[in-house]
Amino acid sequence: MNRNLSRLKKFEPEKEGLLEEILKGFNKPQKELPSKLFYDERGSALFDEISELDEYYLTRTETSIMLDNIENICSVLGKNCLLIELGSGSSRKIRLLLSGLQDPAGYVPIDISEEYLITSVNALASDYPSLRIFPVYADYTQPFSLPIFEFTHSKKVVYYPGSTIGNFNSAYASGFLSRIANRIGKGNGLLIGIDLKKDKKILEDAYNDQKGVTAEFNLNILQRLNRELGTDFNIDEWKHLAFYNSDEGRIEMHLQSLKDQNVQVNGSLTTFAKNETILTEYSYKYSVEDFKDLISDSYNLEKVWTDKENKFGILYFTVV
């Protein structure tokens, strides 16, 4: 183990709690599954593949904004800051910050995929031997605690890239970020990515790639349920469906049943009619002003960086 890498702190989601969440979702008029189920080891690898697709502008655009503005971003974050990343994944974008920041105090990657997190932090610890790394395996939407930091730092900065905040409806997003603000305290920072409102075709193409990687990513949820929870979904009887809901201002991803069927979930049968769908993900799109207003009770907007076409925004807030 690298000397700069702390022991993994684990808050493993309880299987019973997950089953309860799944059954509750299947009992709703619009059946649904939590999008956090995407990110097992296979799902995380598929998402990395998605981020390289021509149609999926989000990762490419966010990365280009960071590359074009990294000196200014790092200047705003300041010297000796402690970075806390929600949903660290492969930790690609954090490398831009770690390489640009002046003497970062430490890095806390938090991710729901234990295997992926271990692989990622081992690589980071090797590449940044002077950086203190404190990995946390957790579902960051559920209760967990941060490590105890026995060193000084100028401030905490929560880094939440990739527009993942769009996976939550506006009320939940506001409440979630308010809880984050309470946890890190007044004067500390939030560096967050948001996908901006744009042409419907651009949005829909991004979630319906020609290679079918996003479809495989979506269907992987059912394979994970079969493997980990003993459900008996026949993957061939489901298809990927994604579209922009203009009224709600969001992309919706669904899994659509190709026939009338019953699926066993925890010893009971759940019935699906032909063409009925399971909602697997929302992805809300915002204007900068809308997002600023959404969290104004907890944060002040300090800085905005966007691309020339205003497809994506990286925003920096401080806790009030």
C-alpha positions as CSV (number, residue, x, y, z in Angstrom):
1,M,0.0,0.0,0.0
2,N,1.3,3.5,-0.8
3,R,2.2,5.4,2.3
4,N,0.2,8.5,1.2
5,L,-3.0,6.4,0.8
6,S,-5.2,5.9,3.9
7,R,-7.1,2.7,4.5
8,L,-10.4,2.6,2.7
9,K,-13.3,3.9,4.8
10,K,-16.4,1.8,4.1
11,F,-20.1,2.6,4.4
12,E,-21.4,-0.3,2.5
13,P,-25.1,0.0,1.5
14,E,-27.3,-2.5,3.3
15,K,-28.8,-5.1,0.9
16,E,-32.1,-5.1,2.8
17,G,-32.3,-1.3,2.4
18,L,-31.6,-1.5,-1.3
19,L,-34.3,-4.2,-1.8
20,E,-36.8,-2.1,0.1
21,E,-35.9,0.9,-2.2
22,I,-36.3,-1.3,-5.3
23,L,-39.7,-2.7,-4.3
24,K,-40.9,0.7,-3.4
25,G,-39.9,2.0,-6.8
26,F,-41.7,-1.0,-8.5
27,N,-44.9,-0.2,-6.7
28,K,-45.1,3.4,-8.1
29,P,-47.4,4.2,-11.0
30,Q,-44.3,4.9,-13.0
31,K,-42.0,2.0,-12.0
32,E,-38.4,3.2,-11.3
33,L,-35.0,2.1,-10.2
34,P,-32.4,4.3,-8.5
35,S,-29.7,5.6,-10.9
36,K,-27.0,4.8,-8.4
37,L,-27.4,1.1,-9.5
38,F,-25.6,2.0,-12.7
39,Y,-22.2,2.2,-11.0
40,D,-21.0,-1.3,-10.3
41,E,-17.6,-2.1,-11.7
42,R,-19.0,-3.0,-15.2
43,G,-21.3,0.1,-15.2
44,S,-18.5,2.4,-14.2
45,A,-16.3,1.1,-17.0
46,L,-19.2,1.5,-19.5
47,F,-19.7,5.1,-18.4
48,D,-16.0,5.8,-19.1
49,E,-16.6,4.4,-22.6
50,I,-19.7,6.6,-23.0
51,S,-17.6,9.7,-22.1
52,E,-15.4,9.0,-25.1
53,L,-18.3,8.8,-27.6
54,D,-18.8,11.5,-30.3
55,E,-22.4,12.1,-29.3
56,Y,-21.7,12.4,-25.6
57,Y,-20.5,16.0,-25.5
58,L,-20.7,16.4,-21.7
59,T,-17.4,14.9,-20.5
60,R,-15.5,16.3,-23.5
61,T,-16.9,19.8,-23.1
62,E,-16.4,19.9,-19.3
63,T,-12.8,18.7,-19.7
64,S,-12.1,21.4,-22.3
65,I,-13.5,24.1,-20.0
66,M,-11.2,22.9,-17.3
67,L,-8.2,22.8,-19.6
68,D,-8.9,26.3,-20.9
69,N,-9.4,27.7,-17.4
70,I,-7.4,25.5,-15.1
71,E,-5.1,28.3,-13.8
72,N,-8.1,30.5,-12.9
73,I,-10.0,27.6,-11.4
74,C,-7.1,26.6,-9.2
75,S,-6.5,30.3,-8.2
76,V,-10.1,30.5,-7.0
77,L,-9.8,27.3,-5.0
78,G,-6.5,28.6,-3.5
79,K,-3.5,27.1,-1.8
80,N,-3.7,24.2,0.6
81,C,-7.4,23.3,0.0
82,L,-8.8,19.9,0.8
83,L,-10.7,18.4,-2.1
84,I,-13.7,16.2,-1.5
85,E,-15.0,14.6,-4.7
86,L,-18.6,13.1,-4.9
87,G,-18.7,10.2,-7.3
88,S,-15.0,10.1,-8.2
89,G,-15.2,7.3,-10.7
90,S,-12.0,7.0,-12.7
91,S,-10.8,10.3,-11.2
92,R,-9.8,11.7,-14.6
93,K,-10.9,15.2,-14.1
94,I,-9.5,15.5,-10.6
95,R,-6.0,15.0,-12.1
96,L,-6.3,18.4,-13.8
97,L,-7.0,20.0,-10.4
98,L,-4.4,18.1,-8.5
99,S,-1.8,19.0,-11.1
100,G,-2.8,22.7,-11.2
101,L,-3.4,23.4,-7.5
102,Q,-0.7,24.8,-5.3
103,D,0.0,22.4,-2.4
104,P,-3.4,20.7,-2.1
105,A,-3.8,19.6,1.5
106,G,-5.5,16.3,0.6
107,Y,-8.0,14.5,-1.5
108,V,-11.1,12.5,-0.4
109,P,-12.7,10.5,-3.3
110,I,-16.1,9.1,-2.5
111,D,-17.6,6.5,-4.8
112,I,-20.3,3.8,-4.7
113,S,-18.2,1.3,-6.7
114,E,-15.7,-0.2,-4.3
115,E,-13.7,-2.1,-6.9
116,Y,-13.4,0.9,-9.2
117,L,-12.5,3.2,-6.3
118,I,-9.7,1.0,-5.1
119,T,-8.2,0.7,-8.6
120,S,-8.5,4.5,-9.1
121,V,-6.9,5.6,-5.8
122,N,-4.0,3.2,-6.1
123,A,-3.1,4.8,-9.5
124,L,-3.5,8.3,-8.0
125,A,-1.4,7.5,-5.0
126,S,1.4,6.3,-7.2
127,D,1.2,9.3,-9.6
128,Y,0.9,11.9,-6.7
129,P,3.2,10.5,-4.0
130,S,3.1,13.6,-1.9
131,L,-0.7,13.9,-1.9
132,R,-2.7,12.6,1.1
133,I,-5.6,10.5,-0.2
134,F,-8.5,9.3,2.0
135,P,-10.8,7.1,0.0
136,V,-14.4,6.6,1.1
137,Y,-16.6,3.8,-0.2
138,A,-20.2,5.1,0.2
139,D,-23.5,6.0,-1.4
140,Y,-23.0,9.7,-0.8
141,T,-26.8,10.3,-0.9
142,Q,-27.0,8.2,2.3
143,P,-25.5,8.9,5.8
144,F,-21.7,8.6,6.0
145,S,-18.9,10.5,7.7
146,L,-15.8,12.0,6.5
147,P,-12.4,10.9,7.8
148,I,-10.8,12.8,10.7
149,F,-8.2,15.2,9.2
150,E,-5.3,15.7,11.6
151,F,-3.7,18.5,9.5
152,T,-4.4,22.1,8.6
153,H,-6.1,23.1,5.4
154,S,-7.2,26.5,4.1
155,K,-10.7,25.3,3.2
156,K,-12.8,22.4,2.1
157,V,-13.9,22.3,-1.5
158,V,-16.6,19.7,-2.5
159,Y,-16.0,18.8,-6.2
160,Y,-19.1,17.5,-8.0
161,P,-18.3,17.2,-11.7
162,G,-20.1,15.6,-14.6
163,S,-23.6,17.2,-14.1
164,T,-24.6,14.4,-11.8
165,I,-26.7,16.8,-9.8
166,G,-29.1,16.7,-12.8
167,N,-30.0,13.1,-11.8
168,F,-32.1,14.6,-8.9
169,N,-35.3,16.6,-9.2
170,S,-34.9,20.2,-8.2
171,A,-36.4,19.9,-4.7
172,Y,-34.1,17.0,-3.8
173,A,-31.0,18.6,-5.5
174,S,-31.6,21.8,-3.4
175,G,-32.0,19.8,-0.2
176,F,-29.0,17.5,-0.9
177,L,-26.6,20.5,-1.6
178,S,-28.0,22.2,1.5
179,R,-26.9,19.2,3.6
180,I,-23.5,19.3,1.9
181,A,-23.2,23.0,2.9
182,N,-24.1,22.2,6.5
183,R,-21.5,19.4,6.6
184,I,-18.6,21.5,5.3
185,G,-19.5,24.8,6.9
186,K,-19.6,28.5,6.1
187,G,-16.9,29.9,3.8
188,N,-16.0,26.5,2.2
189,G,-16.6,25.8,-1.4
190,L,-18.5,23.9,-4.0
191,L,-17.2,23.3,-7.5
192,I,-19.9,21.8,-9.6
193,G,-20.7,20.9,-13.2
194,I,-24.1,21.5,-14.7
195,D,-25.4,20.6,-18.2
196,L,-27.0,23.7,-19.7
197,K,-30.2,23.9,-21.6
198,K,-29.8,23.5,-25.4
199,D,-31.2,22.0,-28.6
200,K,-33.3,18.9,-28.1
201,K,-31.5,16.9,-30.8
202,I,-28.1,17.4,-29.3
203,L,-29.5,16.2,-25.9
204,E,-31.2,13.1,-27.3
205,D,-28.3,12.1,-29.5
206,A,-26.1,12.2,-26.4
207,Y,-28.2,9.5,-24.7
208,N,-28.8,7.4,-27.8
209,D,-25.4,6.7,-29.3
210,Q,-25.1,4.8,-32.5
211,K,-22.7,2.2,-31.0
212,G,-25.3,1.3,-28.3
213,V,-23.0,1.8,-25.4
214,T,-25.6,3.8,-23.4
215,A,-28.1,1.1,-24.0
216,E,-25.7,-1.5,-22.6
217,F,-25.0,0.8,-19.7
218,N,-28.8,1.1,-19.0
219,L,-29.4,-2.6,-19.3
220,N,-26.5,-3.4,-17.0
221,I,-28.8,-2.4,-14.1
222,L,-30.9,-5.5,-14.7
223,Q,-27.9,-7.7,-15.0
224,R,-26.6,-6.3,-11.7
225,L,-30.0,-7.0,-10.0
226,N,-29.9,-10.6,-11.3
227,R,-26.4,-11.1,-10.0
228,E,-26.5,-9.4,-6.7
229,L,-30.2,-9.7,-5.6
230,G,-31.3,-12.8,-7.3
231,T,-33.9,-11.3,-9.6
232,D,-34.7,-13.1,-12.9
233,F,-34.9,-10.4,-15.5
234,N,-34.5,-11.7,-19.1
235,I,-32.3,-9.0,-20.6
236,D,-33.4,-9.8,-24.1
237,E,-36.9,-8.8,-23.2
238,W,-36.0,-5.2,-22.4
239,K,-34.7,-2.3,-24.5
240,H,-33.1,1.1,-23.8
241,L,-35.3,4.2,-24.2
242,A,-34.1,7.8,-23.8
243,F,-35.8,11.1,-24.7
244,Y,-36.0,14.8,-23.7
245,N,-39.1,15.8,-21.7
246,S,-39.5,19.4,-22.7
247,D,-42.2,20.1,-20.1
248,E,-39.9,19.0,-17.2
249,G,-36.6,20.2,-18.8
250,R,-34.9,16.8,-18.5
251,I,-33.6,13.8,-20.3
252,E,-35.3,10.6,-19.2
253,M,-33.8,7.2,-19.5
254,H,-36.1,4.1,-19.3
255,L,-36.0,0.4,-19.8
256,Q,-39.0,-0.7,-21.8
257,S,-40.6,-4.2,-21.6
258,L,-40.9,-5.9,-25.0
259,K,-43.7,-8.2,-23.8
260,D,-46.1,-8.9,-20.9
261,Q,-44.0,-10.6,-18.2
262,N,-43.5,-11.3,-14.6
263,V,-40.2,-10.8,-12.7
264,Q,-39.3,-12.3,-9.4
265,V,-38.0,-9.7,-6.9
266,N,-37.2,-10.9,-3.4
267,G,-39.6,-13.9,-3.6
268,S,-42.6,-12.0,-5.0
269,L,-43.6,-11.4,-8.6
270,T,-43.7,-8.0,-10.2
271,T,-45.8,-7.7,-13.3
272,F,-44.8,-5.6,-16.4
273,A,-47.1,-5.0,-19.3
274,K,-45.8,-4.9,-22.9
275,N,-44.3,-1.4,-23.5
276,E,-44.4,-0.5,-19.8
277,T,-41.2,1.2,-18.7
278,I,-38.9,1.4,-15.7
279,L,-37.5,4.9,-15.2
280,T,-33.7,4.6,-14.5
281,E,-32.5,8.2,-14.7
282,Y,-33.4,11.8,-14.9
283,S,-30.9,14.3,-16.2
284,Y,-32.2,17.9,-15.6
285,K,-30.8,20.7,-17.7
286,Y,-30.4,24.2,-16.2
287,S,-29.5,27.8,-17.0
288,V,-26.8,29.3,-14.8
289,E,-29.4,31.7,-13.3
290,D,-31.9,28.9,-12.6
291,F,-29.2,26.8,-10.8
292,K,-28.0,29.8,-8.8
293,D,-31.5,30.5,-7.6
294,L,-32.1,26.8,-6.8
295,I,-29.4,26.8,-4.1
296,S,-29.2,30.5,-3.1
297,D,-30.4,29.8,0.5
298,S,-27.1,27.9,1.1
299,Y,-24.6,29.2,-1.4
300,N,-23.3,32.4,-3.1
301,L,-22.2,32.0,-6.7
302,E,-18.7,33.3,-7.1
303,K,-17.5,32.2,-10.5
304,V,-18.8,30.7,-13.8
305,W,-16.8,29.0,-16.6
306,T,-18.5,27.9,-19.8
307,D,-17.6,26.8,-23.3
308,K,-18.0,29.1,-26.3
309,E,-21.3,27.3,-27.3
310,N,-22.7,27.4,-23.7
311,K,-23.3,23.7,-23.6
312,F,-21.9,23.1,-20.2
313,G,-21.1,25.2,-17.1
314,I,-18.6,24.8,-14.2
315,L,-19.7,26.9,-11.3
316,Y,-18.0,27.8,-8.0
317,F,-20.0,28.6,-4.9
318,T,-19.2,29.4,-1.3
319,V,-21.3,28.4,1.6
320,V,-23.1,31.3,3.3
